[in-house]
Amino acid sequence: MKVAVIDNSNSVYDFDNNSFLLIASSISKIEDSEFNSINIIFRNDESMRLLKKKYFNQDYYTDVITFNLEDPEDLIEGEIYIGINQVYKNSIKFNCDINNELKRIFIHGLLHLIGYNDQTKKDKQNMTNLEDKYITLNDDVILIKK
């Protein structure tokens, strides 16, 4: 599995590729889903809003957008766009560590790549339960202040 981290956000953080890889590997095994490659792309608020508007016709800031890139019979390939500003704001809103909030958002994106949805209240609760389960799999720090 290949994991690439691309920081287009001009954030004050560096990101640990290996920790993202470990989280994805753990979830891959438990979910019996095989990832081929994942690009994690960090963006600022405005570029995330524009992506959401362009591809989903929804005009608001978001913390994560996921795109599956593989054909149905191939190993999972995808891009997870993460709005690091929103992750930071969420960490304050939910009174949690920004590192844990980033893990949660990344896990959320992975679950979308595997095929989980959050369109209904029941689906959202299922994804939250899975995020809670998987966030404890890896204690590594995935972001470090520059």
DAKAVEN-V757733 format. One record per residue. PSI is psi in radians with two decimals (999 if undefined). OMEGA is omega in whole degrees, -180 to 180 (none if undefined). BURIAL is + if it has 9 or more other C-alpha atoms within 8 Angstrom, else -. Layout:
psi={PSI & PSI}
omega={OMEGA & OMEGA}
burial={BURIAL & BURIAL}
This chain:
psi={2.42 & 2.34 & 2.18 & 2.39 & 2.19 & 2.07 & 1.78 & 0.37 & -0.19 & 0.63 & 3.01 & 0.24 & 2.64 & 2.71 & 2.44 & 1.79 & -0.74 & -0.66 & -0.70 & -0.74 & -0.77 & -0.74 & -0.83 & -0.71 & -0.77 & -0.83 & -0.67 & -0.79 & -0.84 & -0.70 & -0.07 & 0.80 & 2.36 & 2.14 & 2.41 & -0.93 & 2.54 & 2.20 & 2.23 & 2.01 & 2.04 & 2.30 & 2.87 & 3.01 & -0.87 & -0.72 & -0.55 & -0.71 & -0.73 & -0.67 & -0.78 & -0.71 & -0.78 & -0.80 & -0.32 & 0.02 & 0.65 & 2.24 & 1.40 & 2.85 & 2.56 & 2.81 & -0.41 & 2.43 & 2.30 & 2.39 & 2.13 & 2.34 & -0.17 & 2.79 & 2.73 & -0.57 & -0.02 & 2.91 & 2.71 & 2.22 & 2.42 & 3.02 & 2.33 & 1.91 & 2.24 & 2.22 & 1.69 & -0.53 & -0.73 & -0.61 & -0.79 & -0.83 & -0.70 & -0.68 & -0.60 & -0.84 & -0.75 & 0.12 & 0.94 & 2.89 & 2.37 & -0.59 & -0.76 & -0.66 & -0.68 & -0.73 & -0.79 & -0.78 & -0.72 & -0.79 & -0.72 & -0.81 & -0.73 & -0.74 & -0.65 & -0.73 & -0.63 & -0.49 & 0.01 & 2.59 & 2.85 & 0.71 & -0.51 & 2.90 & -0.71 & -0.76 & -0.74 & -0.76 & -0.68 & -0.78 & -0.71 & -0.74 & -0.73 & -0.71 & -0.80 & -0.72 & -0.83 & -0.37 & -0.40 & -0.07 & -0.47 & 2.12 & 0.00 & 2.64 & 2.23 & -0.13 & 2.55 & 2.31 & 2.34 & 999}
omega={178 & 175 & 178 & 177 & -179 & -178 & 175 & -173 & -173 & -177 & 179 & -176 & 165 & -175 & -177 & -179 & -176 & 179 & 176 & 179 & 180 & 178 & -180 & 180 & 180 & -179 & 178 & -179 & -177 & -178 & -178 & 178 & -176 & 177 & 172 & 179 & 179 & 171 & 176 & -173 & 179 & -178 & 176 & -176 & -174 & 180 & 175 & 178 & -180 & 175 & -179 & 180 & -176 & -171 & -177 & 180 & 178 & -172 & 175 & 178 & 180 & -179 & -178 & 173 & -176 & 176 & 171 & -176 & -174 & 169 & -174 & -177 & -177 & 171 & -175 & 173 & 180 & 176 & 176 & 177 & -177 & 176 & -174 & 177 & 179 & 176 & 178 & 180 & 177 & -179 & 177 & -179 & -177 & 177 & 179 & 179 & -179 & 178 & 178 & 178 & 177 & 176 & -179 & -179 & 177 & 178 & 177 & 178 & 178 & 180 & 175 & 180 & 179 & 178 & 177 & 178 & 178 & -177 & -180 & 178 & 179 & 178 & 179 & -180 & 177 & 179 & 178 & 177 & 178 & 176 & 179 & -180 & -172 & -178 & -179 & -177 & -171 & -179 & -177 & 173 & -177 & 173 & -176 & 178 & -179 & none}
burial={- & - & + & + & + & - & + & - & + & - & - & - & - & + & - & + & + & - & + & + & + & + & + & + & + & + & + & + & + & - & - & - & + & - & + & + & + & + & + & + & + & + & + & + & + & - & - & + & + & + & + & + & + & - & - & - & - & - & - & - & + & + & + & + & + & + & - & + & - & + & - & - & - & - & - & + & + & + & + & + & + & + & + & + & + & + & + & + & - & + & + & - & - & - & - & - & - & + & + & + & + & + & + & + & + & + & + & + & + & + & + & + & + & - & - & + & + & + & - & - & - & - & + & + & + & - & + & - & - & - & + & + & - & + & + & - & - & + & - & - & - & + & + & + & - & -}
